[in-house]
């Protein structure tokens, strides 16, 4: 099950997505990229569901 954590980088809040607690390469991003993801969620979802 995936995990979500919050942290800071250079004084800015970030979100960290991990596949599990031992994930060596988590996916992290800040608020600007989070906004881009939210604005483009439908296209990202279609991309993820492609074979």
N, CA and C of each residue as an Amber inpcrd file, in Angstrom:
protein
   153
   0.8430000  -1.1820000   0.0000000   0.0000000   0.0000000   0.0000000
   0.8870000   1.2440000   0.0000000   0.5120000   2.2280000  -0.7650000
   1.3250000   3.4430000  -0.8580000   1.2130000   4.2750000   0.4140000
   2.1990000   5.1490000   0.5820000   2.2740000   6.0050000   1.7660000
   2.4200000   7.4580000   1.3370000   1.9010000   8.3540000   2.1600000
   2.0140000   9.7860000   1.9220000   2.6310000  10.4150000   3.1610000
   3.6640000  11.2340000   2.9410000   4.3050000  11.9620000   4.0290000
   4.4200000  13.4290000   3.6270000   4.5730000  14.2790000   4.6160000
   4.7930000  15.6990000   4.3660000   6.1090000  16.0940000   5.0210000
   6.8260000  17.0010000   4.3760000   8.1070000  17.4510000   4.8870000
   8.3460000  18.8680000   4.4000000   9.5640000  19.3510000   4.5700000
   9.9570000  20.6620000   4.0570000  11.2680000  20.5460000   3.3080000
  11.4090000  21.3780000   2.2980000  12.6530000  21.4760000   1.5430000
  12.9440000  22.9460000   1.3580000  14.0540000  23.4000000   1.8750000
  14.4520000  24.8120000   1.8070000  13.3240000  25.7370000   2.2740000
  12.6590000  25.3370000   3.3330000  11.6060000  26.1600000   3.9160000
  10.2450000  26.0560000   3.2600000  10.1110000  25.2260000   2.2370000
   8.8390000  25.0570000   1.5380000   8.2600000  23.6710000   1.8250000
   6.9540000  23.6150000   2.0300000   6.2890000  22.3530000   2.3030000
   6.2800000  21.4830000   1.0500000   6.5470000  20.1820000   1.2190000
   6.4860000  19.2230000   0.1120000   5.6800000  18.0060000   0.5430000
   5.1890000  17.2920000  -0.4440000   4.5020000  16.0230000  -0.2230000
   5.3860000  14.9290000  -0.8130000   5.4380000  13.7990000  -0.1330000
   6.2800000  12.6840000  -0.5510000   5.3910000  11.4590000  -0.7110000
   5.4080000  10.8650000  -1.8940000   4.6310000   9.6630000  -2.1770000
   5.5790000   8.4820000  -2.2740000   5.2660000   7.4280000  -1.5320000
   6.1050000   6.2280000  -1.5170000   5.2570000   5.0030000  -1.8340000
   5.8570000   4.0460000  -2.5240000   5.1640000   2.7860000  -2.8110000
   4.9520000   1.9880000  -1.5280000   5.9480000   2.0260000  -0.6420000
   5.8830000   1.4000000   0.6760000   6.9250000   2.0800000   1.5560000
   7.0210000   1.6910000   2.8140000   7.9320000   2.3840000   3.7310000
   9.4010000   2.2170000   3.3700000   9.7340000   1.2390000   2.5430000
  11.1260000   1.0040000   2.1460000  11.4460000   1.5280000   0.7450000
  10.5560000   2.3010000   0.1580000  10.7560000   2.8350000  -1.1930000
  12.0390000   3.6630000  -1.2400000  12.9790000   3.2400000  -2.0700000
  14.2610000   3.9340000  -2.1730000  14.1820000   5.1960000  -3.0240000
  13.1640000   5.2880000  -3.8780000  13.0500000   6.4260000  -4.7870000
  11.6480000   7.0390000  -4.7030000  11.3380000   7.7070000  -3.6100000
  10.0000000   8.3070000  -3.4830000   9.8180000   9.4760000  -4.4520000
   8.5690000   9.8000000  -4.6940000   8.1860000  10.8900000  -5.5820000
   7.7900000  12.0650000  -4.7070000   8.4930000  13.1770000  -4.8310000
   8.1820000  14.3290000  -3.9910000   8.0430000  15.5830000  -4.8510000
   7.1710000  16.4870000  -4.3760000   6.9440000  17.7270000  -5.1100000
   6.3030000  18.7480000  -4.1860000   6.3820000  19.9910000  -4.6030000
   5.8350000  21.0950000  -3.8240000   4.4780000  21.5380000  -4.3330000
   4.0330000  22.6690000  -3.8190000   2.6850000  23.1520000  -4.1290000
   2.5050000  23.5530000  -5.5940000   3.5070000  24.1390000  -6.2210000
   3.3630000  24.5470000  -7.6270000   3.1240000  23.3280000  -8.5200000
   3.8950000  22.2750000  -8.3190000   3.6940000  21.0630000  -9.1170000
   2.4030000  20.3630000  -8.7230000   2.0310000  20.4300000  -7.4490000
   0.7610000  19.8460000  -7.0110000  -0.4030000  20.5170000  -7.7460000
  -0.3500000  21.8320000  -7.8940000  -1.4050000  22.5430000  -8.6240000
  -1.4790000  22.0870000 -10.0790000  -0.3160000  21.9010000 -10.7150000
  -0.2880000  21.4080000 -12.0970000  -0.9170000  20.0230000 -12.1970000
  -0.6170000  19.1660000 -11.2400000  -1.1860000  17.8190000 -11.2340000
  -2.7000000  17.8950000 -11.0870000  -3.1800000  18.6970000 -10.1550000
  -4.6210000  18.8260000  -9.9360000  -5.3060000  19.3700000 -11.1870000
  -4.7220000  20.3790000 -11.8140000  -5.3090000  20.9750000 -13.0150000
  -5.3580000  19.9990000 -14.1830000  -4.4510000  19.0430000 -14.2080000
  -4.3570000  18.1050000 -15.3300000  -4.6690000  16.6710000 -14.9350000
  -5.3980000  16.4990000 -13.8460000  -5.6550000  15.1710000 -13.3040000
  -6.2780000  14.2250000 -14.3240000  -7.2690000  14.6880000 -15.0790000
  -7.9440000  13.8060000 -16.0430000  -6.9760000  13.2580000 -17.0880000
  -6.1030000  14.1210000 -17.6090000  -5.1290000  13.6670000 -18.6020000
  -4.1000000  12.7120000 -17.9770000  -3.6940000  12.9870000 -16.7620000
  -2.7440000  12.1110000 -16.0680000  -3.3860000  10.7380000 -15.8430000
  -4.6540000  10.7350000 -15.4440000  -5.3650000   9.4790000 -15.2110000
  -5.4540000   8.6640000 -16.5000000  -5.8070000   9.3140000 -17.6250000
  -5.8660000   8.6170000 -18.9110000  -4.4930000   8.0310000 -19.2480000
  -3.4500000   8.8010000 -19.0550000  -2.0930000   8.3370000 -19.3520000
  -1.7500000   7.1100000 -18.5110000  -2.0780000   7.1390000 -17.2310000
  -1.7710000   6.0300000 -16.3300000  -2.5330000   4.7630000 -16.6910000
  -3.7150000   4.9300000 -17.2720000  -4.5410000   3.7730000 -17.6000000
  -4.2750000   3.1910000 -18.9850000  -3.4440000   3.8720000 -19.7910000
  -3.0950000   3.3540000 -21.1280000  -2.3010000   2.0640000 -20.9880000
  -2.4730000   1.2010000 -21.9750000  -1.6850000  -0.0390000 -21.9790000
  -0.3750000   0.1530000 -22.6910000
